[in-house]
Amino acid sequence: MMQKSYRLTDYSPQKLDVILEEVAAMEAYRKSSQILLVMMEQNWSQDMIGEKTAKIREVLPKVEIVGVTHLDAITNPSTIPNNTVLSFLFFDTVSFSISRISLSDQSEDMVGAKLYKDIHSISNVKCLFTLFACVHRDIAGILQTAKPDCPVFGATAVIDNFFVDGVGKGFVFDQNKIYEETLLTVIFHGRHLHVKASYNFGWTQVGKTLAITKLKDPYTVAEIDNRPAADLYGKYLGIPWRINTLSVLNICEFPIVVESGDLRLARIPYAWTQEGDLKFAITMHEGEQLRLSYGLPQQIFTEINKDTEELRTFAPQAILMVICLNRMLFLRDQEKLETQAYKNIIPDAVYLHGNSEIYYDGQAGGEMHSALVTVGFREGSNVSTTASTIYQDMNPVNAFIPLELRLMSFLRAVTHDLEETTDELIDLKNNLEDEVERKTREKEGLELHVVQTLAEAIDAKDSYTNGHSGRVAFYSREIARRAGYSVKEQNEIYMMGLLHDVGKIGVPDAVINKPGKLTNEEFDMIKNHPVMGARILKAIREMPKLITGARWHHERYDGKGYPDGLKGTDIPEEARIIGVADAYDAMTSNRSYRGSMTQEKVREQIESGKGTQFDPKFADIMLEMIDEDPFYQMRES
């Protein structure tokens, strides 16, 4: 088996002729028992699609085609280029069959029953590649009826008015015809065919569980928790939906997540109405529970690195991917990194962008957004190779709302949830001690989850100091312990340490990661981060002490620090502790402008800073910790 792919930009018949002649001359074309062409088309002209498939059928009669309209770039439909992606899969043995089922005037159960018959009439089925013409149908319901006992992956066809109003026409096609309202499925099978499918998500659920309480139709959510559905974004992200057109740029970091079995499936609305309805391209269900989620590139790339190592072990000969445009929009300038990770294994691997992705693991799943589904194929013996690491004040109308402002709104909303939990504690306290304890643990867990989520967002800003917030929190807690603080006070200062640099969310990445000397203007941006941090944390009214570490950790004992020039014991004790811990980690970490210092040099700097930069009491505790660490291992905590 082998894969050969082409990206045909700015189509012309002459360019297609060159590709087809090259394929016709390949030894793989002459010797293969079966050849599948997966065709992704970014032109909604049926005449143009028909012209291309007719030419392919004429020059390459052995090839069987499955195709779909997709988007190859995030752009305005009026400027979409005439792009076509062609990926040929050459099989040594007969390894696939194609099922085509019309959706016209048929229920999901009827379509699922026909697919069941097609699947179960074939032996050794390994996986299904499903292309679904973009009509309002419940794909999960079809698959539940079809009962495939293998992975299913694919996409719904992108509609021609995708960026306008979420309605229009999308097509699937084969070598014979172009279809609307059709389910086109490639059934991969054969004793010698091996398949590895994986589902990558990468977003973490945050906040409380909500429920859909009213639908206008299966694709329009009217109410969530008995409030207008769009209030979800007004409350948690501060997006004023009554005067703001929905922009995916404002919500791409925060997909709505529902659970299907062990899978988390994301939902991204494409519009909202003046009444506060949310409109989706995916079937929604009344009573369905959902939560907002938050994504970090590092988390996504951690999953991708693990998946690509496992896939390399599988030793595929071809790779097909289905990836969400929302995911690529979220990653922005890093979006090519994850697809390139798979191309490092198979250079001709290709990806498809649908109106939504499809993944079903044999028991659960369906349509979703924000995911990356990858499937590797191999013919022959079921052997593996050794894995190796692959890498590593604004106008509110139609405006992009900066991440730090959305985080502030998110924190205010979560704080309100905490306050509601506190009110419940008061009501339950007298007679329901067990319930009080449970609610207290729930409240503390929610507090810590909010703090940890923010800390990850902070560290994501600085590629040189990833983990800085966690280390400063660890050192601060240890200093507090040795200074005689209670366990509760130690935990409080730990959370202060986690968020001491939260204000850096508002500092441009280029300034934070600049390798050279900062200009005066750039240094002023850095010096403003304690004020910005205090402003953000002011939203967490349930944890007012968090502000202490964020605002005053750069004050000096001699009064020459910033932002307020506090001196000596006027600086809160917690900030004096975090100041020593922060300085220690800064000196022992690699920075954009210098490498880490030796332990001897670090000790010398802290010793000389006693009484000027640092509170002598806490500096002495830090020196004691250094002296107990002869092998310089504490910085790896």
Stockholm file with secondary structure:
# STOCKHOLM 1.0

chainA/1-637         MMQKSYRLTDYSPQKLDVILEEVAAMEAYRKSSQILLVMMEQNWSQDMIGEKTAKIREVLPKVEIVGVTHLDAITNPSTIPNNTVLSFLFFDTVSFSISRISLSDQSEDMVGAKLYKDIHSISNVKCLFTLFACVHRDIAGILQTAKPDCPVFGATAVIDNFFVDGVGKGFVFDQNKIYEETLLTVIFHGRHLHVKASYNFGWTQVGKTLAITKLKDPYTVAEIDNRPAADLYGKYLGIPWRINTLSVLNICEFPIVVESGDLRLARIPYAWTQEGDLKFAITMHEGEQLRLSYGLPQQIFTEINKDTEELRTFAPQAILMVICLNRMLFLRDQEKLETQAYKNIIPDAVYLHGNSEIYYDGQAGGEMHSALVTVGFREGSNVSTTASTIYQDMNPVNAFIPLELRLMSFLRAVTHDLEETTDELIDLKNNLEDEVERKTREKEGLELHVVQTLAEAIDAKDSYTNGHSGRVAFYSREIARRAGYSVKEQNEIYMMGLLHDVGKIGVPDAVINKPGKLTNEEFDMIKNHPVMGARILKAIREMPKLITGARWHHERYDGKGYPDGLKGTDIPEEARIIGVADAYDAMTSNRSYRGSMTQEKVREQIESGKGTQFDPKFADIMLEMIDEDPFYQMRES
#=GR chainA/1-637 SS CEEEEEEECSCCHHHHHHHHHHHHTCHHHHHCSEEEEEEEECCCCHHHHHHHHHHHHHHCTTEEEEEEECCSSSCCGGGCCCCEEEEEEEESSCCEEEEEEECTTCCHHHHHHHHHHHHHTSSSEEEEEEEECSSSCCHHHHHHHHCCSSCEEEEECCCTTTTTTSCSCCCEEESSCEESSEEEEEEEECTTEEEEEEEECCEEEEEEEEEEEEEEETTEEEEETTEETTHHHHHHHCCCTTTCCCCGGGTTTSCEEEEETTEEEEECCSEECTTCCEECSSCCCTTCEEEEEEECHHHHHHHHHHHHHHHHHHCCSEEEEEECHHHHHHHGGGHHHHHHHHHTTCTTCEEECCSSEEEECSSSEEEEBSCEEEEEEEESSCCCCCCCCCCCCCCCTTCCCCHHHHHHHHHHHHHHHHHHHHHHHHHHTTTCHHHHHHHHHHHHHHHHHHHHHHHHHHHTTCTTSTTHHHHHHHHHHHHHHHTTCCHHHHHHHHHHHHTTTGGGGGSCHHHHTCCSCCCHHHHHHHHTHHHHHHHHHTTCTTCTTHHHHHHHTTCCTTSCCSSSCCCGGGSCHHHHHHHHHHHHHHHHSCBTTBCCCCHHHHHHHHHHTBTTTBCHHHHHHHHHHHHTCTTCCGGGC
#=GC SS_cons         CEEEEEEECSCCHHHHHHHHHHHHTCHHHHHCSEEEEEEEECCCCHHHHHHHHHHHHHHCTTEEEEEEECCSSSCCGGGCCCCEEEEEEEESSCCEEEEEEECTTCCHHHHHHHHHHHHHTSSSEEEEEEEECSSSCCHHHHHHHHCCSSCEEEEECCCTTTTTTSCSCCCEEESSCEESSEEEEEEEECTTEEEEEEEECCEEEEEEEEEEEEEEETTEEEEETTEETTHHHHHHHCCCTTTCCCCGGGTTTSCEEEEETTEEEEECCSEECTTCCEECSSCCCTTCEEEEEEECHHHHHHHHHHHHHHHHHHCCSEEEEEECHHHHHHHGGGHHHHHHHHHTTCTTCEEECCSSEEEECSSSEEEEBSCEEEEEEEESSCCCCCCCCCCCCCCCTTCCCCHHHHHHHHHHHHHHHHHHHHHHHHHHTTTCHHHHHHHHHHHHHHHHHHHHHHHHHHHTTCTTSTTHHHHHHHHHHHHHHHTTCCHHHHHHHHHHHHTTTGGGGGSCHHHHTCCSCCCHHHHHHHHTHHHHHHHHHTTCTTCTTHHHHHHHTTCCTTSCCSSSCCCGGGSCHHHHHHHHHHHHHHHHSCBTTBCCCCHHHHHHHHHHTBTTTBCHHHHHHHHHHHHTCTTCCGGGC
//
